[in-house]
Amino acid sequence: MGDETGEETFSRVIAAVLRLKLKLSAVCPVYKYFHEEMKKDHYISYAKIGKLEKFPETKDAVFGWFNFKQVQKLNLSQQTKHDIMVAQRVIDSATRRSLGQQTID
């Protein structure tokens, strides 16, 4: 809200919608871009979590876990699929870096 960072917004929305409490240190930004149709910035982030939890049911939405191999089969816009694939590359690179392996920056 207002002057929140992308990470703070992500954490707040996840807490409100999924009732998952995230430390800001667990939220990892991937990138942001200006969404032409919505006329606002669009932030892509992911969170490091310890275990998969069941989401509370809502009447407005269905939430669930998926792996990166399942993305192309999901009913998502091409832009959302693209955002997820870029996030996968960022996550994979961060994992390699944490293991001391060479990455392209």
Distance bins in CASP14 RR format, pairs under 12 A and 6 or more apart:
PFRMAT RR
TARGET T0000
AUTHOR 0000-0000-0000
RMODE 2
METHOD distances of the structure
MODEL  1
1 8 0 0 0 0 1 0 0 0 0 0 0
1 9 1 0 0 1 0 0 0 0 0 0 0
1 12 1 0 0 1 0 0 0 0 0 0 0
1 13 0 0 0 0 0 1 0 0 0 0 0
1 16 0 0 0 0 0 1 0 0 0 0 0
2 8 0 0 0 0 1 0 0 0 0 0 0
2 9 0 0 0 0 1 0 0 0 0 0 0
2 12 0 0 0 0 0 1 0 0 0 0 0
3 9 0 0 0 0 0 1 0 0 0 0 0
4 10 0 0 0 0 1 0 0 0 0 0 0
4 11 0 0 0 0 1 0 0 0 0 0 0
4 12 1 0 0 1 0 0 0 0 0 0 0
4 13 0 0 0 0 0 1 0 0 0 0 0
4 24 0 0 0 0 0 1 0 0 0 0 0
4 27 0 0 0 0 0 1 0 0 0 0 0
4 41 0 0 0 0 0 1 0 0 0 0 0
4 43 0 0 0 0 0 1 0 0 0 0 0
5 11 0 0 0 0 1 0 0 0 0 0 0
5 12 0 0 0 0 0 1 0 0 0 0 0
5 24 0 0 0 0 1 0 0 0 0 0 0
5 27 0 0 0 0 1 0 0 0 0 0 0
5 29 0 0 0 0 1 0 0 0 0 0 0
5 32 0 0 0 0 0 1 0 0 0 0 0
5 41 0 0 0 0 0 1 0 0 0 0 0
5 43 0 0 0 0 1 0 0 0 0 0 0
5 45 0 0 0 0 0 1 0 0 0 0 0
6 12 0 0 0 0 1 0 0 0 0 0 0
6 13 0 0 0 0 1 0 0 0 0 0 0
6 14 0 0 0 0 0 1 0 0 0 0 0
6 24 0 0 0 0 0 1 0 0 0 0 0
6 27 0 0 0 0 1 0 0 0 0 0 0
6 28 0 0 0 0 0 1 0 0 0 0 0
6 29 1 0 0 1 0 0 0 0 0 0 0
6 30 0 0 0 0 0 1 0 0 0 0 0
6 31 0 0 0 0 0 1 0 0 0 0 0
6 32 1 0 0 1 0 0 0 0 0 0 0
6 41 0 0 0 0 1 0 0 0 0 0 0
6 42 0 0 0 0 0 1 0 0 0 0 0
6 43 1 0 1 0 0 0 0 0 0 0 0
6 44 0 0 0 0 1 0 0 0 0 0 0
6 45 1 0 0 1 0 0 0 0 0 0 0
7 13 0 0 0 0 0 1 0 0 0 0 0
7 14 0 0 0 0 0 1 0 0 0 0 0
7 22 0 0 0 0 1 0 0 0 0 0 0
7 23 0 0 0 0 0 1 0 0 0 0 0
7 24 1 0 1 0 0 0 0 0 0 0 0
7 25 0 0 0 0 1 0 0 0 0 0 0
7 26 0 0 0 0 1 0 0 0 0 0 0
7 27 1 0 1 0 0 0 0 0 0 0 0
7 28 0 0 0 0 1 0 0 0 0 0 0
7 29 1 0 0 1 0 0 0 0 0 0 0
7 30 0 0 0 0 0 1 0 0 0 0 0
7 32 0 0 0 0 0 1 0 0 0 0 0
7 43 0 0 0 0 1 0 0 0 0 0 0
7 44 0 0 0 0 0 1 0 0 0 0 0
7 45 1 0 0 1 0 0 0 0 0 0 0
7 46 0 0 0 0 0 1 0 0 0 0 0
7 47 0 0 0 0 1 0 0 0 0 0 0
8 14 0 0 0 0 0 1 0 0 0 0 0
8 15 0 0 0 0 0 1 0 0 0 0 0
8 22 0 0 0 0 0 1 0 0 0 0 0
8 23 0 0 0 0 0 1 0 0 0 0 0
8 24 1 0 0 1 0 0 0 0 0 0 0
8 27 0 0 0 0 1 0 0 0 0 0 0
8 29 0 0 0 0 0 1 0 0 0 0 0
8 43 0 0 0 0 0 1 0 0 0 0 0
8 45 0 0 0 0 0 1 0 0 0 0 0
9 15 0 0 0 0 0 1 0 0 0 0 0
9 16 0 0 0 0 0 1 0 0 0 0 0
9 17 0 0 0 0 0 1 0 0 0 0 0
9 22 0 0 0 0 0 1 0 0 0 0 0
9 24 0 0 0 0 0 1 0 0 0 0 0
9 27 0 0 0 0 1 0 0 0 0 0 0
9 29 0 0 0 0 0 1 0 0 0 0 0
9 32 0 0 0 0 0 1 0 0 0 0 0
9 40 0 0 0 0 0 1 0 0 0 0 0
9 41 0 0 0 0 0 1 0 0 0 0 0
9 42 0 0 0 0 0 1 0 0 0 0 0
9 43 1 0 0 1 0 0 0 0 0 0 0
9 45 0 0 0 0 1 0 0 0 0 0 0
10 16 0 0 0 0 0 1 0 0 0 0 0
10 17 0 0 0 0 0 1 0 0 0 0 0
10 18 0 0 0 0 0 1 0 0 0 0 0
10 20 0 0 0 0 0 1 0 0 0 0 0
10 22 1 0 0 1 0 0 0 0 0 0 0
10 23 0 0 0 0 0 1 0 0 0 0 0
10 24 0 0 0 0 1 0 0 0 0 0 0
10 26 0 0 0 0 1 0 0 0 0 0 0
10 27 1 0 1 0 0 0 0 0 0 0 0
10 28 0 0 0 0 1 0 0 0 0 0 0
10 29 0 0 0 0 1 0 0 0 0 0 0
10 30 0 0 0 0 0 1 0 0 0 0 0
10 32 0 0 0 0 0 1 0 0 0 0 0
10 43 1 0 0 1 0 0 0 0 0 0 0
10 44 0 0 0 0 1 0 0 0 0 0 0
10 45 1 0 1 0 0 0 0 0 0 0 0
10 46 0 0 0 0 1 0 0 0 0 0 0
10 47 1 0 0 1 0 0 0 0 0 0 0
11 17 0 0 0 0 0 1 0 0 0 0 0
11 18 0 0 0 0 0 1 0 0 0 0 0
11 20 0 0 0 0 1 0 0 0 0 0 0
11 21 0 0 0 0 1 0 0 0 0 0 0
11 22 1 0 1 0 0 0 0 0 0 0 0
11 23 1 0 0 1 0 0 0 0 0 0 0
11 24 1 0 1 0 0 0 0 0 0 0 0
11 25 0 0 0 0 0 1 0 0 0 0 0
11 26 0 0 0 0 1 0 0 0 0 0 0
11 27 1 0 1 0 0 0 0 0 0 0 0
11 28 0 0 0 0 0 1 0 0 0 0 0
11 29 0 0 0 0 0 1 0 0 0 0 0
11 43 0 0 0 0 0 1 0 0 0 0 0
11 45 0 0 0 0 1 0 0 0 0 0 0
11 46 0 0 0 0 0 1 0 0 0 0 0
11 47 1 0 0 1 0 0 0 0 0 0 0
12 18 0 0 0 0 0 1 0 0 0 0 0
12 20 0 0 0 0 0 1 0 0 0 0 0
12 21 0 0 0 0 0 1 0 0 0 0 0
12 22 0 0 0 0 1 0 0 0 0 0 0
12 24 0 0 0 0 0 1 0 0 0 0 0
12 27 0 0 0 0 0 1 0 0 0 0 0
12 45 0 0 0 0 0 1 0 0 0 0 0
13 19 0 0 0 0 0 1 0 0 0 0 0
13 20 0 0 0 0 0 1 0 0 0 0 0
13 22 0 0 0 0 1 0 0 0 0 0 0
13 27 0 0 0 0 0 1 0 0 0 0 0
13 43 0 0 0 0 0 1 0 0 0 0 0
13 45 0 0 0 0 1 0 0 0 0 0 0
13 47 0 0 0 0 0 1 0 0 0 0 0
14 20 1 0 1 0 0 0 0 0 0 0 0
14 21 0 0 0 0 1 0 0 0 0 0 0
14 22 1 0 1 0 0 0 0 0 0 0 0
14 23 0 0 0 0 0 1 0 0 0 0 0
14 24 0 0 0 0 0 1 0 0 0 0 0
14 26 0 0 0 0 1 0 0 0 0 0 0
14 27 0 0 0 0 1 0 0 0 0 0 0
14 45 0 0 0 0 1 0 0 0 0 0 0
14 46 0 0 0 0 0 1 0 0 0 0 0
14 47 1 0 0 1 0 0 0 0 0 0 0
14 49 0 0 0 0 1 0 0 0 0 0 0
14 53 0 0 0 0 0 1 0 0 0 0 0
14 55 0 0 0 0 0 1 0 0 0 0 0
14 63 0 0 0 0 0 1 0 0 0 0 0
15 21 1 0 1 0 0 0 0 0 0 0 0
15 22 1 0 0 1 0 0 0 0 0 0 0
15 23 0 0 0 0 0 1 0 0 0 0 0
15 24 0 0 0 0 0 1 0 0 0 0 0
15 27 0 0 0 0 0 1 0 0 0 0 0
15 47 0 0 0 0 0 1 0 0 0 0 0
15 56 0 0 0 0 0 1 0 0 0 0 0
16 22 0 0 0 0 0 1 0 0 0 0 0
16 56 0 0 0 0 0 1 0 0 0 0 0
16 58 0 0 0 0 0 1 0 0 0 0 0
17 55 0 0 0 0 1 0 0 0 0 0 0
17 56 0 0 0 0 1 0 0 0 0 0 0
17 58 1 0 0 1 0 0 0 0 0 0 0
17 60 0 0 0 0 1 0 0 0 0 0 0
17 61 1 0 0 1 0 0 0 0 0 0 0
17 62 0 0 0 0 0 1 0 0 0 0 0
17 63 1 0 0 1 0 0 0 0 0 0 0
18 47 0 0 0 0 0 1 0 0 0 0 0
18 49 0 0 0 0 0 1 0 0 0 0 0
18 52 0 0 0 0 0 1 0 0 0 0 0
18 53 0 0 0 0 1 0 0 0 0 0 0
18 54 0 0 0 0 0 1 0 0 0 0 0
18 55 1 0 1 0 0 0 0 0 0 0 0
18 56 1 0 0 1 0 0 0 0 0 0 0
18 57 0 0 0 0 0 1 0 0 0 0 0
18 58 0 0 0 0 1 0 0 0 0 0 0
18 61 0 0 0 0 1 0 0 0 0 0 0
18 62 0 0 0 0 0 1 0 0 0 0 0
18 63 1 0 0 1 0 0 0 0 0 0 0
18 64 0 0 0 0 1 0 0 0 0 0 0
18 65 0 0 0 0 0 1 0 0 0 0 0
19 53 0 0 0 0 1 0 0 0 0 0 0
19 54 0 0 0 0 0 1 0 0 0 0 0
19 55 1 0 0 1 0 0 0 0 0 0 0
19 56 1 0 1 0 0 0 0 0 0 0 0
19 57 0 0 0 0 0 1 0 0 0 0 0
19 58 0 0 0 0 0 1 0 0 0 0 0
19 63 0 0 0 0 0 1 0 0 0 0 0
20 26 0 0 0 0 1 0 0 0 0 0 0
20 27 0 0 0 0 0 1 0 0 0 0 0
20 47 0 0 0 0 1 0 0 0 0 0 0
20 48 0 0 0 0 0 1 0 0 0 0 0
20 49 1 0 0 1 0 0 0 0 0 0 0
20 50 0 0 0 0 0 1 0 0 0 0 0
20 51 0 0 0 0 0 1 0 0 0 0 0
20 52 0 0 0 0 0 1 0 0 0 0 0
20 53 1 0 0 1 0 0 0 0 0 0 0
20 54 0 0 0 0 0 1 0 0 0 0 0
20 55 0 0 0 0 1 0 0 0 0 0 0
20 56 0 0 0 0 1 0 0 0 0 0 0
20 63 0 0 0 0 0 1 0 0 0 0 0
20 65 0 0 0 0 0 1 0 0 0 0 0
21 27 0 0 0 0 0 1 0 0 0 0 0
21 47 0 0 0 0 0 1 0 0 0 0 0
21 49 0 0 0 0 0 1 0 0 0 0 0
21 53 0 0 0 0 0 1 0 0 0 0 0
22 28 0 0 0 0 0 1 0 0 0 0 0
22 45 0 0 0 0 0 1 0 0 0 0 0
22 46 0 0 0 0 0 1 0 0 0 0 0
22 47 1 0 1 0 0 0 0 0 0 0 0
22 48 0 0 0 0 1 0 0 0 0 0 0
22 49 1 0 0 1 0 0 0 0 0 0 0
22 50 0 0 0 0 0 1 0 0 0 0 0
22 53 0 0 0 0 0 1 0 0 0 0 0
23 47 0 0 0 0 1 0 0 0 0 0 0
23 48 0 0 0 0 1 0 0 0 0 0 0
23 49 0 0 0 0 0 1 0 0 0 0 0
23 50 0 0 0 0 0 1 0 0 0 0 0
24 45 0 0 0 0 0 1 0 0 0 0 0
24 47 0 0 0 0 1 0 0 0 0 0 0
24 48 0 0 0 0 0 1 0 0 0 0 0
25 47 0 0 0 0 0 1 0 0 0 0 0
25 48 0 0 0 0 1 0 0 0 0 0 0
26 45 0 0 0 0 0 1 0 0 0 0 0
26 46 0 0 0 0 1 0 0 0 0 0 0
26 47 1 0 1 0 0 0 0 0 0 0 0
26 48 1 0 1 0 0 0 0 0 0 0 0
26 49 1 0 0 1 0 0 0 0 0 0 0
26 50 0 0 0 0 1 0 0 0 0 0 0
27 43 0 0 0 0 0 1 0 0 0 0 0
27 44 0 0 0 0 0 1 0 0 0 0 0
27 45 1 0 1 0 0 0 0 0 0 0 0
27 46 1 0 0 1 0 0 0 0 0 0 0
27 47 1 0 1 0 0 0 0 0 0 0 0
27 48 0 0 0 0 1 0 0 0 0 0 0
27 49 0 0 0 0 0 1 0 0 0 0 0
28 43 0 0 0 0 0 1 0 0 0 0 0
28 44 0 0 0 0 1 0 0 0 0 0 0
28 45 1 0 0 1 0 0 0 0 0 0 0
28 46 1 0 1 0 0 0 0 0 0 0 0
28 47 1 0 0 1 0 0 0 0 0 0 0
28 48 1 0 0 1 0 0 0 0 0 0 0
28 49 0 0 0 0 0 1 0 0 0 0 0
28 87 0 0 0 0 1 0 0 0 0 0 0
28 90 1 0 0 1 0 0 0 0 0 0 0
28 91 1 0 0 1 0 0 0 0 0 0 0
28 93 0 0 0 0 0 1 0 0 0 0 0
28 94 1 0 0 1 0 0 0 0 0 0 0
28 95 0 0 0 0 0 1 0 0 0 0 0
28 98 0 0 0 0 0 1 0 0 0 0 0
29 41 0 0 0 0 0 1 0 0 0 0 0
29 42 0 0 0 0 0 1 0 0 0 0 0
29 43 1 0 0 1 0 0 0 0 0 0 0
29 44 1 0 0 1 0 0 0 0 0 0 0
29 45 1 0 1 0 0 0 0 0 0 0 0
29 46 0 0 0 0 1 0 0 0 0 0 0
29 47 0 0 0 0 0 1 0 0 0 0 0
29 86 0 0 0 0 0 1 0 0 0 0 0
29 87 0 0 0 0 1 0 0 0 0 0 0
29 90 0 0 0 0 1 0 0 0 0 0 0
29 91 0 0 0 0 0 1 0 0 0 0 0
29 94 0 0 0 0 0 1 0 0 0 0 0
30 42 0 0 0 0 0 1 0 0 0 0 0
30 43 0 0 0 0 1 0 0 0 0 0 0
30 44 1 0 1 0 0 0 0 0 0 0 0
30 45 1 0 0 1 0 0 0 0 0 0 0
30 46 1 0 0 1 0 0 0 0 0 0 0
30 47 0 0 0 0 0 1 0 0 0 0 0
30 82 0 0 0 0 0 1 0 0 0 0 0
30 83 1 0 0 1 0 0 0 0 0 0 0
30 84 0 0 0 0 1 0 0 0 0 0 0
30 85 0 0 0 0 0 1 0 0 0 0 0
30 86 1 0 0 1 0 0 0 0 0 0 0
30 87 1 0 1 0 0 0 0 0 0 0 0
30 88 0 0 0 0 1 0 0 0 0 0 0
30 89 0 0 0 0 1 0 0 0 0 0 0
30 90 1 0 1 0 0 0 0 0 0 0 0
30 91 0 0 0 0 1 0 0 0 0 0 0
30 92 0 0 0 0 0 1 0 0 0 0 0
30 93 0 0 0 0 0 1 0 0 0 0 0
30 94 0 0 0 0 1 0 0 0 0 0 0
31 41 0 0 0 0 0 1 0 0 0 0 0
31 42 0 0 0 0 1 0 0 0 0 0 0
31 43 0 0 0 0 1 0 0 0 0 0 0
31 44 1 0 1 0 0 0 0 0 0 0 0
31 45 0 0 0 0 1 0 0 0 0 0 0
31 46 0 0 0 0 0 1 0 0 0 0 0
31 82 0 0 0 0 0 1 0 0 0 0 0
31 83 0 0 0 0 1 0 0 0 0 0 0
31 86 1 0 0 1 0 0 0 0 0 0 0
31 87 0 0 0 0 1 0 0 0 0 0 0
31 89 0 0 0 0 0 1 0 0 0 0 0
31 90 1 0 0 1 0 0 0 0 0 0 0
32 40 0 0 0 0 0 1 0 0 0 0 0
32 41 1 0 1 0 0 0 0 0 0 0 0
32 42 1 0 0 1 0 0 0 0 0 0 0
32 43 1 0 1 0 0 0 0 0 0 0 0
32 44 1 0 0 1 0 0 0 0 0 0 0
32 45 0 0 0 0 1 0 0 0 0 0 0
32 83 0 0 0 0 0 1 0 0 0 0 0
32 86 0 0 0 0 0 1 0 0 0 0 0
33 40 0 0 0 0 0 1 0 0 0 0 0
33 41 1 0 0 1 0 0 0 0 0 0 0
33 42 1 0 1 0 0 0 0 0 0 0 0
33 43 0 0 0 0 1 0 0 0 0 0 0
33 44 0 0 0 0 1 0 0 0 0 0 0
33 79 0 0 0 0 1 0 0 0 0 0 0
33 82 0 0 0 0 0 1 0 0 0 0 0
33 83 0 0 0 0 1 0 0 0 0 0 0
33 86 0 0 0 0 0 1 0 0 0 0 0
34 40 1 0 0 1 0 0 0 0 0 0 0
34 41 1 0 1 0 0 0 0 0 0 0 0
34 42 1 0 0 1 0 0 0 0 0 0 0
34 43 0 0 0 0 0 1 0 0 0 0 0
35 41 1 0 0 1 0 0 0 0 0 0 0
35 42 1 0 1 0 0 0 0 0 0 0 0
35 43 0 0 0 0 1 0 0 0 0 0 0
35 44 0 0 0 0 0 1 0 0 0 0 0
35 77 0 0 0 0 0 1 0 0 0 0 0
35 79 0 0 0 0 1 0 0 0 0 0 0
35 80 0 0 0 0 0 1 0 0 0 0 0
35 83 0 0 0 0 0 1 0 0 0 0 0
36 42 0 0 0 0 1 0 0 0 0 0 0
36 79 0 0 0 0 0 1 0 0 0 0 0
37 77 0 0 0 0 0 1 0 0 0 0 0
37 79 0 0 0 0 1 0 0 0 0 0 0
38 77 0 0 0 0 0 1 0 0 0 0 0
38 79 0 0 0 0 0 1 0 0 0 0 0
42 77 0 0 0 0 0 1 0 0 0 0 0
42 79 0 0 0 0 1 0 0 0 0 0 0
42 80 0 0 0 0 1 0 0 0 0 0 0
42 82 0 0 0 0 0 1 0 0 0 0 0
42 83 1 0 0 1 0 0 0 0 0 0 0
42 86 0 0 0 0 0 1 0 0 0 0 0
43 83 0 0 0 0 1 0 0 0 0 0 0
43 87 0 0 0 0 0 1 0 0 0 0 0
44 79 0 0 0 0 0 1 0 0 0 0 0
44 80 0 0 0 0 1 0 0 0 0 0 0
44 82 0 0 0 0 1 0 0 0 0 0 0
44 83 1 0 1 0 0 0 0 0 0 0 0
44 84 0 0 0 0 1 0 0 0 0 0 0
44 85 0 0 0 0 0 1 0 0 0 0 0
44 86 1 0 0 1 0 0 0 0 0 0 0
44 87 1 0 1 0 0 0 0 0 0 0 0
44 88 0 0 0 0 0 1 0 0 0 0 0
44 89 0 0 0 0 0 1 0 0 0 0 0
44 90 0 0 0 0 1 0 0 0 0 0 0
44 91 0 0 0 0 0 1 0 0 0 0 0
45 83 0 0 0 0 0 1 0 0 0 0 0
45 84 0 0 0 0 0 1 0 0 0 0 0
45 86 0 0 0 0 0 1 0 0 0 0 0
45 87 0 0 0 0 1 0 0 0 0 0 0
45 90 0 0 0 0 1 0 0 0 0 0 0
45 91 0 0 0 0 0 1 0 0 0 0 0
46 68 0 0 0 0 0 1 0 0 0 0 0
46 83 0 0 0 0 0 1 0 0 0 0 0
46 84 0 0 0 0 1 0 0 0 0 0 0
46 86 0 0 0 0 0 1 0 0 0 0 0
46 87 1 0 1 0 0 0 0 0 0 0 0
46 88 0 0 0 0 1 0 0 0 0 0 0
46 89 0 0 0 0 0 1 0 0 0 0 0
46 90 1 0 0 1 0 0 0 0 0 0 0
46 91 1 0 0 1 0 0 0 0 0 0 0
46 92 0 0 0 0 0 1 0 0 0 0 0
46 94 0 0 0 0 1 0 0 0 0 0 0
46 95 0 0 0 0 0 1 0 0 0 0 0
47 53 0 0 0 0 0 1 0 0 0 0 0
47 87 0 0 0 0 0 1 0 0 0 0 0
47 91 0 0 0 0 0 1 0 0 0 0 0
48 91 0 0 0 0 1 0 0 0 0 0 0
48 94 0 0 0 0 1 0 0 0 0 0 0
48 95 0 0 0 0 0 1 0 0 0 0 0
48 98 0 0 0 0 0 1 0 0 0 0 0
49 65 0 0 0 0 1 0 0 0 0 0 0
51 65 0 0 0 0 0 1 0 0 0 0 0
52 63 0 0 0 0 0 1 0 0 0 0 0
52 64 0 0 0 0 1 0 0 0 0 0 0
52 65 1 0 1 0 0 0 0 0 0 0 0
52 66 0 0 0 0 0 1 0 0 0 0 0
52 67 0 0 0 0 0 1 0 0 0 0 0
53 63 0 0 0 0 0 1 0 0 0 0 0
53 64 0 0 0 0 0 1 0 0 0 0 0
53 65 0 0 0 0 1 0 0 0 0 0 0
54 63 0 0 0 0 1 0 0 0 0 0 0
54 64 0 0 0 0 1 0 0 0 0 0 0
54 65 0 0 0 0 1 0 0 0 0 0 0
55 61 0 0 0 0 1 0 0 0 0 0 0
55 62 0 0 0 0 1 0 0 0 0 0 0
55 63 1 1 0 0 0 0 0 0 0 0 0
55 64 1 0 1 0 0 0 0 0 0 0 0
55 65 0 0 0 0 1 0 0 0 0 0 0
56 62 0 0 0 0 0 1 0 0 0 0 0
56 63 0 0 0 0 1 0 0 0 0 0 0
56 64 0 0 0 0 0 1 0 0 0 0 0
57 63 0 0 0 0 1 0 0 0 0 0 0
57 64 0 0 0 0 0 1 0 0 0 0 0
58 64 0 0 0 0 0 1 0 0 0 0 0
62 74 0 0 0 0 0 1 0 0 0 0 0
62 75 0 0 0 0 0 1 0 0 0 0 0
64 70 0 0 0 0 0 1 0 0 0 0 0
64 74 0 0 0 0 0 1 0 0 0 0 0
65 74 0 0 0 0 0 1 0 0 0 0 0
66 72 0 0 0 0 0 1 0 0 0 0 0
66 73 0 0 0 0 1 0 0 0 0 0 0
66 74 1 0 0 1 0 0 0 0 0 0 0
66 75 0 0 0 0 0 1 0 0 0 0 0
66 76 0 0 0 0 1 0 0 0 0 0 0
66 81 0 0 0 0 0 1 0 0 0 0 0
66 84 0 0 0 0 1 0 0 0 0 0 0
66 88 0 0 0 0 0 1 0 0 0 0 0
67 73 0 0 0 0 0 1 0 0 0 0 0
67 74 0 0 0 0 0 1 0 0 0 0 0
67 84 0 0 0 0 0 1 0 0 0 0 0
67 88 0 0 0 0 1 0 0 0 0 0 0
67 91 0 0 0 0 0 1 0 0 0 0 0
68 74 0 0 0 0 0 1 0 0 0 0 0
68 81 0 0 0 0 0 1 0 0 0 0 0
68 84 1 0 0 1 0 0 0 0 0 0 0
68 85 1 0 0 1 0 0 0 0 0 0 0
68 86 0 0 0 0 0 1 0 0 0 0 0
68 87 0 0 0 0 1 0 0 0 0 0 0
68 88 1 0 1 0 0 0 0 0 0 0 0
68 89 0 0 0 0 1 0 0 0 0 0 0
68 90 0 0 0 0 0 1 0 0 0 0 0
68 91 0 0 0 0 1 0 0 0 0 0 0
68 92 0 0 0 0 1 0 0 0 0 0 0
69 84 0 0 0 0 0 1 0 0 0 0 0
69 85 0 0 0 0 0 1 0 0 0 0 0
69 88 0 0 0 0 1 0 0 0 0 0 0
70 76 0 0 0 0 0 1 0 0 0 0 0
70 81 0 0 0 0 0 1 0 0 0 0 0
70 84 0 0 0 0 0 1 0 0 0 0 0
70 88 0 0 0 0 0 1 0 0 0 0 0
71 77 0 0 0 0 0 1 0 0 0 0 0
71 78 0 0 0 0 0 1 0 0 0 0 0
71 80 0 0 0 0 1 0 0 0 0 0 0
71 81 1 0 1 0 0 0 0 0 0 0 0
71 82 0 0 0 0 1 0 0 0 0 0 0
71 83 0 0 0 0 1 0 0 0 0 0 0
71 84 1 0 1 0 0 0 0 0 0 0 0
71 85 1 0 0 1 0 0 0 0 0 0 0
71 86 0 0 0 0 0 1 0 0 0 0 0
71 87 0 0 0 0 1 0 0 0 0 0 0
71 88 0 0 0 0 1 0 0 0 0 0 0
72 78 0 0 0 0 0 1 0 0 0 0 0
72 80 0 0 0 0 0 1 0 0 0 0 0
72 81 1 0 0 1 0 0 0 0 0 0 0
72 82 0 0 0 0 0 1 0 0 0 0 0
72 84 0 0 0 0 1 0 0 0 0 0 0
72 85 0 0 0 0 1 0 0 0 0 0 0
72 88 0 0 0 0 0 1 0 0 0 0 0
73 81 0 0 0 0 0 1 0 0 0 0 0
74 80 0 0 0 0 1 0 0 0 0 0 0
74 81 1 0 0 1 0 0 0 0 0 0 0
74 84 0 0 0 0 1 0 0 0 0 0 0
74 85 0 0 0 0 0 1 0 0 0 0 0
75 81 0 0 0 0 0 1 0 0 0 0 0
76 82 0 0 0 0 1 0 0 0 0 0 0
76 83 0 0 0 0 1 0 0 0 0 0 0
76 84 1 0 0 1 0 0 0 0 0 0 0
76 85 0 0 0 0 0 1 0 0 0 0 0
77 83 0 0 0 0 1 0 0 0 0 0 0
77 84 0 0 0 0 0 1 0 0 0 0 0
78 84 0 0 0 0 0 1 0 0 0 0 0
78 85 0 0 0 0 0 1 0 0 0 0 0
79 85 0 0 0 0 0 1 0 0 0 0 0
79 86 0 0 0 0 0 1 0 0 0 0 0
80 86 0 0 0 0 0 1 0 0 0 0 0
80 87 0 0 0 0 0 1 0 0 0 0 0
81 87 0 0 0 0 0 1 0 0 0 0 0
81 88 0 0 0 0 0 1 0 0 0 0 0
82 88 0 0 0 0 0 1 0 0 0 0 0
82 89 0 0 0 0 0 1 0 0 0 0 0
83 89 0 0 0 0 0 1 0 0 0 0 0
83 90 0 0 0 0 0 1 0 0 0 0 0
84 90 0 0 0 0 0 1 0 0 0 0 0
84 91 0 0 0 0 0 1 0 0 0 0 0
85 91 0 0 0 0 0 1 0 0 0 0 0
85 92 0 0 0 0 0 1 0 0 0 0 0
86 92 0 0 0 0 0 1 0 0 0 0 0
86 93 0 0 0 0 0 1 0 0 0 0 0
87 93 0 0 0 0 0 1 0 0 0 0 0
87 94 0 0 0 0 0 1 0 0 0 0 0
88 94 0 0 0 0 0 1 0 0 0 0 0
88 95 0 0 0 0 0 1 0 0 0 0 0
89 95 0 0 0 0 0 1 0 0 0 0 0
89 96 0 0 0 0 0 1 0 0 0 0 0
89 103 0 0 0 0 0 1 0 0 0 0 0
89 104 0 0 0 0 1 0 0 0 0 0 0
90 96 0 0 0 0 0 1 0 0 0 0 0
90 97 0 0 0 0 0 1 0 0 0 0 0
90 103 0 0 0 0 0 1 0 0 0 0 0
90 104 0 0 0 0 0 1 0 0 0 0 0
90 105 0 0 0 0 0 1 0 0 0 0 0
91 97 0 0 0 0 0 1 0 0 0 0 0
91 98 0 0 0 0 0 1 0 0 0 0 0
91 103 0 0 0 0 0 1 0 0 0 0 0
92 98 0 0 0 0 0 1 0 0 0 0 0
92 99 0 0 0 0 0 1 0 0 0 0 0
92 101 0 0 0 0 0 1 0 0 0 0 0
92 103 0 0 0 0 1 0 0 0 0 0 0
92 104 0 0 0 0 0 1 0 0 0 0 0
93 99 0 0 0 0 0 1 0 0 0 0 0
93 100 0 0 0 0 0 1 0 0 0 0 0
93 101 0 0 0 0 1 0 0 0 0 0 0
93 102 0 0 0 0 0 1 0 0 0 0 0
93 103 1 0 1 0 0 0 0 0 0 0 0
93 104 1 0 0 1 0 0 0 0 0 0 0
93 105 0 0 0 0 1 0 0 0 0 0 0
94 100 0 0 0 0 0 1 0 0 0 0 0
94 101 0 0 0 0 0 1 0 0 0 0 0
94 103 0 0 0 0 1 0 0 0 0 0 0
94 105 0 0 0 0 0 1 0 0 0 0 0
95 101 0 0 0 0 1 0 0 0 0 0 0
95 103 0 0 0 0 1 0 0 0 0 0 0
96 102 1 0 0 1 0 0 0 0 0 0 0
96 103 1 0 1 0 0 0 0 0 0 0 0
96 104 0 0 0 0 1 0 0 0 0 0 0
96 105 0 0 0 0 0 1 0 0 0 0 0
97 103 1 0 1 0 0 0 0 0 0 0 0
97 104 0 0 0 0 0 1 0 0 0 0 0
97 105 0 0 0 0 1 0 0 0 0 0 0
END
